[in-house]
Amino acid sequence: MLDPTILTIGGIVLGIAITERILERWGVIDLVDQFAKVMRFILPVTFYGALFYFFATFMF
């Protein structure tokens, strides 16, 4: 089974990625660049946070 926390975080990241694609298609390049800067920070933090949470909860 998948943990709801991990699914929620994944849904948020997926929603941001879809929003970024829509803004890129509309030609709003400045906002897309800002999203890219934020996502370069959020994605690794989210990934390692979820990995740490997985090992912390399922190891015991």
Rosetta constraint file for C-alpha pairs under 8 A:
AtomPair CA 2 CA 6 HARMONIC 7.31 0.50
AtomPair CA 2 CA 7 HARMONIC 7.10 0.50
AtomPair CA 3 CA 7 HARMONIC 6.41 0.50
AtomPair CA 4 CA 8 HARMONIC 5.99 0.50
AtomPair CA 5 CA 9 HARMONIC 6.26 0.50
AtomPair CA 6 CA 10 HARMONIC 6.06 0.50
AtomPair CA 6 CA 50 HARMONIC 6.40 0.50
AtomPair CA 7 CA 11 HARMONIC 6.02 0.50
AtomPair CA 8 CA 12 HARMONIC 6.25 0.50
AtomPair CA 9 CA 13 HARMONIC 6.29 0.50
AtomPair CA 9 CA 46 HARMONIC 7.46 0.50
AtomPair CA 10 CA 14 HARMONIC 6.04 0.50
AtomPair CA 11 CA 15 HARMONIC 6.01 0.50
AtomPair CA 12 CA 16 HARMONIC 6.25 0.50
AtomPair CA 13 CA 17 HARMONIC 6.23 0.50
AtomPair CA 13 CA 43 HARMONIC 7.67 0.50
AtomPair CA 14 CA 18 HARMONIC 6.21 0.50
AtomPair CA 15 CA 19 HARMONIC 6.14 0.50
AtomPair CA 16 CA 20 HARMONIC 6.08 0.50
AtomPair CA 17 CA 21 HARMONIC 6.32 0.50
AtomPair CA 18 CA 22 HARMONIC 6.30 0.50
AtomPair CA 19 CA 23 HARMONIC 6.20 0.50
AtomPair CA 20 CA 24 HARMONIC 6.07 0.50
AtomPair CA 20 CA 32 HARMONIC 5.79 0.50
AtomPair CA 20 CA 35 HARMONIC 6.81 0.50
AtomPair CA 21 CA 25 HARMONIC 6.15 0.50
AtomPair CA 22 CA 26 HARMONIC 6.27 0.50
AtomPair CA 23 CA 27 HARMONIC 6.30 0.50
AtomPair CA 23 CA 28 HARMONIC 5.40 0.50
AtomPair CA 23 CA 29 HARMONIC 7.35 0.50
AtomPair CA 23 CA 31 HARMONIC 7.36 0.50
AtomPair CA 23 CA 32 HARMONIC 6.49 0.50
AtomPair CA 24 CA 28 HARMONIC 5.77 0.50
AtomPair CA 24 CA 29 HARMONIC 6.02 0.50
AtomPair CA 24 CA 32 HARMONIC 6.12 0.50
AtomPair CA 28 CA 32 HARMONIC 6.63 0.50
AtomPair CA 29 CA 33 HARMONIC 6.26 0.50
AtomPair CA 30 CA 34 HARMONIC 6.41 0.50
AtomPair CA 31 CA 35 HARMONIC 6.15 0.50
AtomPair CA 32 CA 36 HARMONIC 6.12 0.50
AtomPair CA 33 CA 37 HARMONIC 6.33 0.50
AtomPair CA 34 CA 38 HARMONIC 6.33 0.50
AtomPair CA 35 CA 39 HARMONIC 5.96 0.50
AtomPair CA 36 CA 40 HARMONIC 6.16 0.50
AtomPair CA 37 CA 41 HARMONIC 6.98 0.50
AtomPair CA 38 CA 42 HARMONIC 6.18 0.50
AtomPair CA 39 CA 43 HARMONIC 5.59 0.50
AtomPair CA 40 CA 44 HARMONIC 7.12 0.50
AtomPair CA 41 CA 45 HARMONIC 6.55 0.50
AtomPair CA 42 CA 46 HARMONIC 5.88 0.50
AtomPair CA 43 CA 47 HARMONIC 6.01 0.50
AtomPair CA 44 CA 48 HARMONIC 6.08 0.50
AtomPair CA 45 CA 49 HARMONIC 5.85 0.50
AtomPair CA 46 CA 50 HARMONIC 6.02 0.50
AtomPair CA 47 CA 51 HARMONIC 6.13 0.50
AtomPair CA 48 CA 52 HARMONIC 5.98 0.50
AtomPair CA 49 CA 53 HARMONIC 6.07 0.50
AtomPair CA 50 CA 54 HARMONIC 6.02 0.50
AtomPair CA 51 CA 55 HARMONIC 6.31 0.50
AtomPair CA 52 CA 56 HARMONIC 5.94 0.50
AtomPair CA 53 CA 57 HARMONIC 6.04 0.50
AtomPair CA 54 CA 58 HARMONIC 5.92 0.50
AtomPair CA 55 CA 59 HARMONIC 5.55 0.50
AtomPair CA 56 CA 60 HARMONIC 7.43 0.50
